[in-house]
Amino acid sequence: MSSHKIILDCDPGHDDAMAILLALGNPSVELLAVTTVVGNQTLEKVTHNARALLEFAGARHIPIAAGCPRPLVRDIQNAAEVHGISGLDGTHLPEPTLPLDKRHAVDLIIDTLKAHPAKTVTLVPIGGLTNIALAVRKAPEIVELVKEIVLMGGGYHTGNRSAVAEFNIAIDPEAAHIVFNEKWPLTMVGLDLTHQAKPTDAIMAKIAALNTPISRFVVESLNYYTAGYRQRNGYSDHAPVHDPCAVAYVIDSSMIETCKAPVDIELQGTLTLGMTVTDFRAQAPADCHTQVATKLNNQRLWEMFIDALKRLDK
């Protein structure tokens, strides 16, 4: 019986695809809905990718809705240098026939939360936070309905879009400001944690050895993704796979250490726009609703992921 009900808000993206597969293949997860948002590529492209992946993985029953095509205030940015022109370059998924839910993603999020008992559904945003911000502005009562927000984004020491700002936060910092300042429990699974989530040659060999359509897609995807990291950043090992870490925390929080601390979003700084400013100066106050992920058991993460791939191909 599934014990973790989640809504996955995403912008696939190679690492988003891995997060979706982990959610679909883990028996303790009930994926209630997938929503898409502009980010790694245009809304049209990431929605196409999400539809293709769900259909490829045999998950046509899960509702999927397209969300915001641009940030709240700022111009659209994407990560074509990381994920390519399609958002999933280097892979070969069949053209999807899976229909979209007619609702806007924001409404699908709100309706899904209201259709389940309070504090039973976790929101897992792994892209920009535009959809989540608009959902809580349209229906502020969902703050009391959400069990927890577990997001991939930010970083308390490091950035990737700038020296201090991570991509998902930097592309819509106003949306992030809204989400981080609502009083729902929020876990930031940021770059400080996700940079620990690297497969090894042995792990990649285990995935390849499954020799199934899904495992072959994973190998194609991660090989393309790593090749880009090596070219841009001088990596010699495999690239960190960020987004599955948020799903993994929901499944088994014991594999990720966290630290409770206040977090806010910088909206004004010339050099620090989009920084997730994390205050470690003293013990977090009793009413602190935010925590940050600090340390990952990487071996357990990949064991969990490989198990999910095996289950998807049964």
N, C-alpha and C positions, 0 to 999 in steps of 0.2 A: 504494500500500500504506500502510495506517495505521501511523503511527510513535508515536502517543501513545495508550496505553490508559488510560482514566480511569473512575472511579466518581464520579458526581455525586450528592452528598448535599444536598438542597435543601428549600425551603419556599415554593413558588411562590404569590404574588409576581410583580409585573411584571418586575423586573429578573432574577429567577430564570428567568423564561420566556425572556428574551433570551439568557441563558447557555445554556439548553438548546438553543435554536435554533442558536446559534453552534457548540456541540459537535456537533449533528446534521449541520450543513451544511458543516463543514470536513473536507476529504478526509484530513487527517493525523490525525484523531481517531477512535479506536474507542471508542464509549461502551458500556462493558460492562454497566453497570447504573445505574439511578436509584433512589435511596432518599429517603424523605421523613421530615421531622421537624417537630414543632410549632415554630411561630415566627411568621411573618407572619400566619398564621391558625391555626385548630385543625388538628390532624393530619388529621382527616376532610376538611376543605376543601382543604388544600394537596395532599393525595394525589389528590383528585378533579381538581384543576387539573393536576397532573403527568400523570395518565392522559389527560386531555382533550388536553393539548398534544402528547404523544407520538403519540397516535392521529391528531390533526389534521395532524401533520408526516409521517405515513406511517412511523412507527417502532414498529410493534406488536411487532417482534421483540425489543425491548430489555426485559429483566426489570425490573420495578418493584415495590418492596416498601415497605410502611408501617413506620415505626419508632416512636420514642418519642412518646407523647402528652403528655408533660409534662417539665419539667426534672428533673435529678437530685434537687434539694433544694427548690427555690423554687417559688412559685406561677406559674401560666401567665401570660405576658404576650404580647400580640400587637401588630401594627402596623396595625390597622384604619383608623387615621387616614391611613395612607399607601396601603394596598392595598385598602381597602374591606371590606365585609362578606363578600364571596366570596373575597377574596384576589386576584382579577383583575377587579375592578369596571371597567366601561367597555369590556369586550371581550365578544365573542359567539362562544364556542367550542361546537361540537356536544357533546351529552351523550356521555360516553365509554362504550364497551363493553369496552375493554381490561381483561382480568383482572389482578388483582394476583398476584404471586408469593406462594405460601402461607407462605414464610419471613418471619420478622421481619427488618427492614432490617439489624439488627446481624448476623444470621446470613448474609444475602445478601452483605454486605461481607466477612465472614470467609471464606466459601466461595469467593467470586470471587477474592480475593487468593491463596488456597491453590491455586486451579485454574490459576494462571499462574506462570511462572518468577519467582523472587525479583527484586525491583528493576525490574519491568517495568510495574507498575500505579501510577498516581498517584491519590491520594484528593483530590477537589476538593469540600470542604464549603463551601457558600455560605449556610448558615443557622446556627442554633445548633449547638453541637458535641456534643450529647447522644448521638447515635448513635455517633459516632467514639470518644467516651470509653468508652462501654459496650463497644464492640467490642474496644478494646485492653485493657480490664479482663477481659473474658471470654477473650480469646485473645492474651495478651501477646506471643506469637511473631510476630504480624503486624508488629511494629516492624521486624523484620529482613526482612520481605517487601515492605513499601511502598517504592516508588521515592522518593516525596516526598509531603508534604502541601502543597497550595497552597490556602489558604483565603481567602475574603473575610470580613473581620472585623477589628475593632480599629482602631487608629490610634495613631501615636506622639505626635501633638500635639493631636488633636482628637477629640471624640466627637459623638454625635447623640442617644443615649438620655439622656446627662447631659453635663456640660461636658467630661468626659474619657473616657466609656465609650461604645462603639459598640454598637448593638442586638444583633447576633448574639452578642457576648461577654456583654453585660449580662444577657440573658435566662437564661443558664446559665453563670455564671462558674466554678462548680466543675468543670463539664465542660471548659471552656476551660483551666482550670488543669491538668487531667490531660493534655490533648492537647498543650499547649505544653511540658510538662515531660518528655514521652517523648523519647528520643534519636533520633528520626527527623528527616531533613531537613525543615524547615518554612519556607515562605514566607508571610508575612503580607501580604496585599494589602488594606490598610486604607483608611480614609477619606482619609488624606493623598494617596493615589494615586487612589482612585476618584472623588474630587471633581473630578478633571481630566477625567473621562470623560463629557463632555457633547456630545450632538449639536448641530449648528447648524441653522439654517433650511435651508441648502443640503443638508445630510445628510438631513434629514427629507424634503425634496423628492425626493431620489434614491430613498429608500425608497418613497415614495408612487408614484413614477413606475414602479416595477416592476409595480404594479397586479395583484398576485396575491393569492390568499386569505391566504397567510402574511404578505405585506407589509402587507396591509390590517389584519390582526390586530396587527402591530407598531405601525403608526401609531395605531390605537385605543388600544393599551396605553400607549405613550409619551406620547400626548397627555393621557390621564387622569392619568398619573403626574406629568407636568410641571405640569398645572393644580393639582394638590394641593400641590406644592412651592411654586408661586408664591403660592398662597393662604396657606400656613402660614409661609413663610420670606421672603416678599417678593422672590422671584427674578424677574428680568426675562428671563433666558435659559432654556434648556432644563435640566431636572433631570439631575443626574449619574446614570448608569446603572451601578451598582456591580458586580453579580455577573459580567457577561461579562468583566471584567478578569482574574479568576482563570483562566478558561478560556483567554483570550488569552495569558496568561503561559505556560501549558503548551504552547500551540501554537508560540509564537515569543517566547522570553524576551527577545530583543533589543529588543523594543518597550517594555520596562519596565525601568528602572534599579532596582537593589536595593542595600541596604547591610546587611552582616552585623552583627548586634548581638544581645545577649541580650535576651529578652523574657520577662516573667512576668506573672501575672494577680493583681490586687489583690482579695482576698477579705474584707478587714476594714474598709476605710475607709468612714466614714459618707458622705463626699462623693465617694469615688473607687472605690466598688465596681464591679468589672468593667473597670477601666482596664488596658490592655495596657502595662505599664510597660517602656519600652524604654531600654536603657542605652547612651547614646552617649558616655560620659565618656572612654573610651579605646578603642584598637583592640580589636576583639573577640578573645577568646582563641581559640587554635587549635582547640579542641574545641567551639566555638560551633555549634550546630545550627540556629539560627534566623536569618532575615534578613527585612527589611522592604522593601516596594516604595516607591519614592520619586518616580519621574518617569515619565510616560506619554507615548508618541507617540500622541496622540489621533486624528490623521488616519489613521494606519495601523490603529488599532483599528476605526474605522468602515468603512474599506475592506475589512478582513477580514470584518466583520459583514455588509456588503452582499453580498459575494461568497458568503457562506454562504447568505443568503436566495435568491440566484439559483440556487444549486445545489439547494436544497430544492424549488424549484418546477419543476425539469426533469423 
